[in-house]
Amino acid sequence: MKTLLPTTIALLALFSSSTLADNWPSWRGPDNQGISYEKNVPVEWSKDKNIAWRLEMPGAAGSTPIVWEDNIFLTSVAGDDLVLMCIGTDGQEKWRSKLGSGNRDVRGDEGNSAAPSPSTDGKYVWAFFTNGSLGCFDFEGNEIWQFDVEDRYGEFDIQFGMTSTPVVHGDKLYLQLIHSGGAKVVALDKATGKEVWAVARPSDARAECEHSYASPIVYDGPEAKFLLTHGADYSIAYDLETGEELWRVGGLHPPGRYDVTLRFVSSPVAKDGMVVVPSAKRGITAAVKTTSKGNITDKKEDYFWTFDVTPDVPSPLIVDDYVYLCRENGNLIALDKATGKQLYEERTNRIRHRASPVYADGKIYLTGRDGMVTVVQAGPEFKIIAQNEIGEAIAASPVFSNGRIYLRTFDALWAIGE
């Protein structure tokens, strides 16, 4: 057996990391953590400065695009149609495929049926819409399989639509279907769409708390591996192969009272043995151990800490020794990762923030609903480096790939950088 020299191992690791950094295969990036590994990414831009191109979209959407090599995939409304689109990194549309029709706008300007983001493994791309249309396509736009999730698993009973983005891992595609009509967690064979397993997701949640607009994540660490679902008052981890429940954490409501409108929108994040679990509105944020077992709601030994504020809509971010929470009003909170102690809460852009924060090259990018992206220095001290305006409304999170930032506004797809 040939033994690799340490320098060779280091070079292979560097190559692997840089290759990974070029692609953005899911809405929260390569590891579902909102982290880009790229360097020298754009920091300053405007609608007529440092823009590579802008492509008008056929309709609005709040979904975050994904990127693999020279392909950008995104979902959109096109009139009454619900479509998956492929855009080249040169700004030219390659193809679009219709998965359904009958768009539904919700809460005024808050969103529509093209809320979930696509996912890719570098060979195929999967797209889901809030009406239950789910499909798999190859990179040339050929349909591999498609079916209606409501036909197979029951009609969705959820006020603002099933906005959860399915997650791809290994040979499976995972869905969380958390609503009042019978919540389920499902694993599909990603190549065929056939069911691998499906389990009921029991909860004692009531009223609107039964509804979830969050997305599942997969954690694949050396100490634990699981699918984490989020909604109906609990974060619940499942065995990736069998669907067995591994652990759950609740107690996320404000102490002393039950809020029947506390529906989860923000998704958890897991990194280096820690899961940061958000809730909603005036609920809490909890940091728990990835190695937990059973119902840990009242098991303090399975918590790192709890914090009495939650980001509500944007998802948390773990970077180095810090946890960042972007509140819906644009305030950024930095916490000490080990203790949960607040280091600061500072104002950025005082407008609704629906997008999740993204970290790249020592900086955190926060996207306001008005299209302004605030770039903040990462670390224990707050400093705004830049604020960039393009003048179009946005709910999608920024995407980093091959030296560029891609922003999907309600009007267009923007490529920022050279």
N, C-alpha and C positions, 0 to 999 in steps of 0.2 A: 504493500500500500504506500502510495506517495504521500509524504508529509509536506504540508504547506508551510513556508516560512512566515514568521509574523508579519513581515512587510507585505507579503502577498495577500494574507488574510485581510489586512487593513485596506489594501487597494480594492479587494473584492467587495468589502463592506461599503467603501466609499462609492464604488460604481453602482452597487445595489441601491444605496440611498439616493444617489443623484438620478438613477433611472426611475425610481419610485416617485421622486419629486416632480417629474415632468407631467405625470398624469394626475387627474382628480376624479377618481372613479365613482364617488358617492357624494351626497350633498354636503357632508362634513369632511371630505377629503380622504386621503389614502388610508387612514386608520380610524375613521369615524370620530376624530377628535378635534376637528377644526384647526388642524396644524399643517402648514406648508413647510417643507424642508428646503425650499429654494432660497437663494441669496440674490441680492441686488434687484429686488422687485420694485415696481413703481411706488413712489411715495406721494408725488404731487401730479395733479392733472386737473383739467377743466373740460368743458364741452368742446373747446377748440385748441387744447394744449395736451400734448402727449397721448393723443388718440390714434391708434392704428387704423381702426375702422368702426363704423356703426351700421348695423343692419336692422332695418325696420321689421318688426314682428307682425304676424297676421292677427294677433289679438293679445289680450292681457294674460298674465300668469304670475303667480308668486313663487313658483318652483325654482330651485337652484339648478343651473346647468351642471353637466359633468363633462370631463374632457379625457380623451384617450388619443395620444399622439396627435394627428392632425384632424381629429373629429370632435366636434362639440355637439352633445346631445341635449335636447331640452324638450319639455312638454309645453303645449300652448293651446289656447282656444283659437279657432279659425272660423269666424262666423259662429255657426252652431255646432261645428265639428270639434272633436277633441283629438289632437294630433301629436305624434312624436316627430321631432324634426332633427335632422343632422346638418350641421353647418360646418364648413371647412374653416380651419384656422386662418384662411385667407379672406374670410368674411363672405363667402359665397354659399348659398344654400345647395346642399347635395341632394337631399330628398326629404319627403315628409310622408308619414303613413297615418291614416285615420284609424283610431281605436274605438271610437264611439261618437255619439252626438247627444245633444240635449244639455248644453252648458247651463249651470246654475250659479248665478252671482250671489254672494252672501255678504251680509252686514255692510251694505253699501259698497264702499271701495275696498273692503278688506280682502276679498279673494273670490275665487271661482272654482270650477271643477278641475282646473289644471294646477292644483296646489301641490300634490306629491311630486317629488323629483325622480328622474330616472336613475338607474344604476347599471354599471357595466363591469365585466371581468376581463375586458380586452378583446373578446371574441364576439360576445353577444351583448345586447342592451335590453333591459326590462323597463317597462313603463306601466304606471298605474294611475287611474283617475278616480275622483271621489265617487263616481257613479258605479264603481266596481269593475270597470274595464281594465283588464290586465293582459299584457302581451309581451312576447319575446321576439326580438328581431336580430338579424345579423347586421353587420356594418354596411351592407349594401341596401338595406331597407327591406329585405325579404322577411316575411312573417314566418317564424318558426312554430309558434303556437299562440293561441289567444283564447280566453274564456271570460265569462262574467262571474266575478267572485260572489255577487249576491245570489246568482242562480245556484251556486254550489254550496255556499255556507250561510245563506239566509239574508233577508233584506236588512239593510243598515237602518238602525233607529238612532240617528245622531243629528243634532240640530243644524250644524254647519258643514256637514259632509265628512267623509272618511279621508282625512288629509294625510294620514300616515304614509311614509315612504317605505316600501319593502327594502330589506337589506340582503345582499348577496354575500355568502361565505362558503368556501369549498364548493361542493356540488349542490348546494341548496339555496333556495330563495325563501326568506322568512317574512311572514306578515303578522301584524297584530291588528285584530279587528275588535276594538273595544268600544262598545255602544250598548244601548239599553235592550237590544233585541237578543242578547245571548252572546257574550264576549267569547272570542276564540283566539288561539294562537296556532298558526299553521306553518308547516314546513313543506315546501314543494321541491320536487326534482327540477332544478333550474333548466335542464335541457329539454324536458318534455311537458312540464306543468302538472305532472301527476302528483297526487298527494303522497308525501312520505309519512307524515303524522299530523294530527290535528287534535288539540286538547281544549276543553272548556277552561275559562279563566275566571274562577269564582271570586266574588268580592262582596263586601257588605256596603258598598257605596250606594248612595241614594240620589235620585233626581238627576240633574245635569252632571253630577260628579261621576256618573256612569259613562260619560262621554270622554274620549281622549282624542286630541289633535296632535299628539306627540308621535315620534317615530322610534322604532326599536333600534338597538345597536347590538353588535356582537363584540364581546371581549374575548381575546385570545392571548392570554398571558401565560407565563411559565407556571404560575401558581393556581390558575383557574381559567376555565373556558365556559362561556355561557351566552345565551341569547337573553338580552334584558329588554323587557317590555314595560311600558310606563303609562299608567292611566287607572281610572276608577279607584282612586285613593292609594294605590300601591305601585311600587316598582317591584317586578317579579322576574327572577332569573330562571331560565329553563336549560336543561341539558340539550345540547345542540343535536344529538343523534336520536334521542328518544322522546323529547318533549316533557320529561319528568321535571316537576317544579323543584328547584334547588333551594331557593330562599326568597323571601319577600320582606319588604320594609314598608310600613305605613306610618301613621301618626304625623302626617304631613300638613294637617289642618292647623289653623291658628289655635293655640291652647285655649281650652275652655268653651269652645263653641264649634258647631258643625256648619260649614258654609255650603249650601246645596248648589251653589254656582261655581264651585272651585273645580273647574275642568282643566286638566293638564294640557298645555301647549308646548312648553319648553321640554326638550328631550334631555335625558341624563348624558353624562360623559364619564368614561372609565379609562384610567391610565395608571400604570405602575402600582397596582394593588389597591387603588382607591376608586370608588364610584361616587361622583357628586350627583345627588338626586335633588332636582328642583321640585317645586310644587306649583302654586299659582297664586296670584293676587296677594293676599296678606299671609300666605302660608310660609313655611320654613324651607331652608335648604339643609340637606343632611349629607355628610360624607361618611360612607360605610365601607367595610372591608369586602373585597372581591371573594374572599374565602368563607363568607358567611354561610350558615346552614339553617334551614327552617325559617320560622317567622321571627325575625330579629327586631320587630317594632319596639319591644320593651327590653331588649338585651343590650345594655349600654356597652358591653365589652366588644360588640361588633361595630361600634361607631368610632370614628376618629373625632367627630365633632358635629354639632348642629349650629346653624346660624339663623337668626330670626327674620331674615329678609330673603326673598326669592326673586329671580329675574322675571318670572311670569311667562314671557314669550320667547325672548332669545335664550339659546341654550348656554350652559356654563362652559368654561374653558379652563383647562389645567395646563400650565406651562412652568416647567422647572419647579421652583419652590412656592408657586403662587396659584391661587384659584381666582378667576375673574368672573364677575357677574355683571352683565349689562342689563340694567333695568329697562322696562318698556319706555320710560321717560327719557332715556339717553344717559342717565347717570351710570358711571362705571365704578364698581366696587372691587377692590383688591383685598384678598384674604391671604394670610399665611397658610400654606397648604398643611403644615403639620398640626397646627393648633386651631385653625379657623378664626384667629384673631383678625379683626378688620384693620387694614393698614391705611385705607382711605376710601372715601366715597366722593367722587368729583363729577361735576357737570360737564358733558361734552356738547351735544347738539340737542337742545330741549324740544324734541319732537318724538312722536311714536317711533320706536325701534322694533321692527318685526323680524329682521334678519339676525342671524347668530354671529357673534364675533369670530374672527379668524386671526390666527397668529402667523406671522412670516418675518423672518430675518430680524428678530429683536423688536418687532412692532405688532400692535394689535389694531385691527381694522374694524371699526364699528359703523354700520350702515343705517342711516336714518330713513324714515319713510319718504322724506322729500328728496332722496337721492344723494344727500351729502354723506360722504364717507370721512369719518374722523380717524386719523392715524395717531395712535397713542404709544408712547414709549413703554415697553414692557419692563416690569420690575417693581420694587416697593415704593417708588416715588412717581407721582403723576406728572406727566408732561405731554401736552398736545404738540405733535410734530407738524401736522398739516391738517387742513380741512378742505375737501375737494368736492365741488358742486358740478353736476351735469344737468340739473334742472328737470329731471324726470322722476316720477314716483317709482319706488322700488320696495319689494318685500323679500326678494331673494337674497341669499348670502353671497358674498364675493367669492370668486373662484381663482385659484392661482395655478398657472401651468406654463412651463417653458418661458419664464421671464415676463409673462403678461398677467394682468388681472382681467377677468371677464365679469361684467355686470349685466344682469338681465333685468331691465326695467319693465314697466308695464307697456312701454312703447317699442323698445328696441333691445338688441344685444350689442353691448359695447366691448371692444377690445382695447385695453389701456396698456400702453407701452410701445416699444419700437415696432 
